[in-house]
Amino acid sequence: MNRLRLAHSPFAMGLAALAVAYSGSILAQAAPTAVPATAAAMADEPPALRKMLLQAQELEQSSKLADGPWQAAVLYCEASRLGSIE
């Protein structure tokens, strides 16, 4: 009977909620966050910006470079400064 009381105690329920929240955050970090730009949206960009955005996508998806996502972010920011809405 004591096990049943412990399983439904506020401490056990809080611990279970914490475990679920932690596992959810792990899954969220593992999920890819980048959404590739559509061809239609890329067609609206000037050629120089289109090239910059494509290069950023390649860097973002590359597993060969440890700092690829950072380099992609730099290119995305620069493209934004130059007027890209992507």
C-alpha positions as CSV (number, residue, x, y, z in Angstrom):
1,M,0.0,0.0,0.0
2,N,2.9,2.4,0.7
3,R,4.2,2.0,-2.9
4,L,0.8,3.2,-4.2
5,R,0.9,6.2,-2.0
6,L,4.4,7.1,-3.0
7,A,3.6,6.7,-6.7
8,H,0.9,9.3,-6.4
9,S,2.6,11.7,-4.0
10,P,3.3,15.3,-5.1
11,F,7.0,14.6,-5.1
12,A,6.7,11.6,-7.4
13,M,4.3,13.5,-9.7
14,G,6.7,16.5,-9.8
15,L,9.6,14.3,-10.6
16,A,7.7,12.6,-13.4
17,A,6.7,16.0,-14.8
18,L,10.4,17.1,-14.7
19,A,11.5,14.0,-16.5
20,V,8.9,14.5,-19.3
21,A,9.9,18.2,-19.7
22,Y,13.6,17.3,-19.8
23,S,13.1,14.5,-22.4
24,G,11.0,17.0,-24.5
25,S,13.8,19.5,-24.4
26,I,16.3,16.9,-25.6
27,L,14.1,15.9,-28.5
28,A,13.5,19.6,-29.4
29,Q,17.3,20.1,-29.6
30,A,17.8,17.1,-31.8
31,A,15.0,18.1,-34.3
32,P,16.2,20.1,-37.3
33,T,15.0,23.7,-37.1
34,A,15.9,24.8,-40.5
35,V,13.1,25.0,-43.1
36,P,14.5,25.1,-46.6
37,A,13.4,28.1,-48.7
38,T,10.9,27.3,-51.4
39,A,11.9,27.7,-55.0
40,A,9.3,30.4,-55.5
41,A,10.6,32.5,-52.6
42,M,14.2,32.1,-53.9
43,A,13.2,33.1,-57.4
44,D,12.1,36.5,-56.0
45,E,15.5,37.2,-54.7
46,P,18.2,39.0,-56.7
47,P,20.9,36.7,-58.1
48,A,23.6,37.8,-55.5
49,L,21.2,37.2,-52.6
50,R,20.0,33.9,-54.0
51,K,23.6,32.7,-54.2
52,M,24.2,33.8,-50.7
53,L,21.1,32.0,-49.4
54,L,21.9,28.8,-51.2
55,Q,25.4,28.9,-49.8
56,A,24.0,29.4,-46.3
57,Q,21.6,26.4,-46.7
58,E,24.5,24.2,-47.8
59,L,26.6,25.3,-44.8
60,E,23.6,24.8,-42.5
61,Q,23.0,21.2,-43.7
62,S,26.7,20.3,-43.9
63,S,27.9,17.8,-41.3
64,K,31.6,18.2,-42.3
65,L,32.0,21.6,-40.7
66,A,31.6,22.1,-37.0
67,D,30.9,25.8,-37.4
68,G,28.8,25.4,-40.5
69,P,25.6,26.6,-38.7
70,W,27.4,29.7,-37.4
71,Q,28.7,30.5,-40.9
72,A,25.2,30.0,-42.3
73,A,23.8,32.4,-39.7
74,V,26.4,35.0,-40.7
75,L,25.3,34.7,-44.3
76,Y,21.6,34.8,-43.4
77,C,22.2,38.0,-41.4
78,E,24.1,39.6,-44.3
79,A,21.4,38.6,-46.8
80,S,18.8,40.2,-44.4
81,R,20.8,43.4,-44.2
82,L,20.9,43.5,-48.0
83,G,17.1,43.2,-48.2
84,S,16.3,39.5,-48.3
85,I,13.0,38.5,-46.6
86,E,14.0,34.8,-46.3
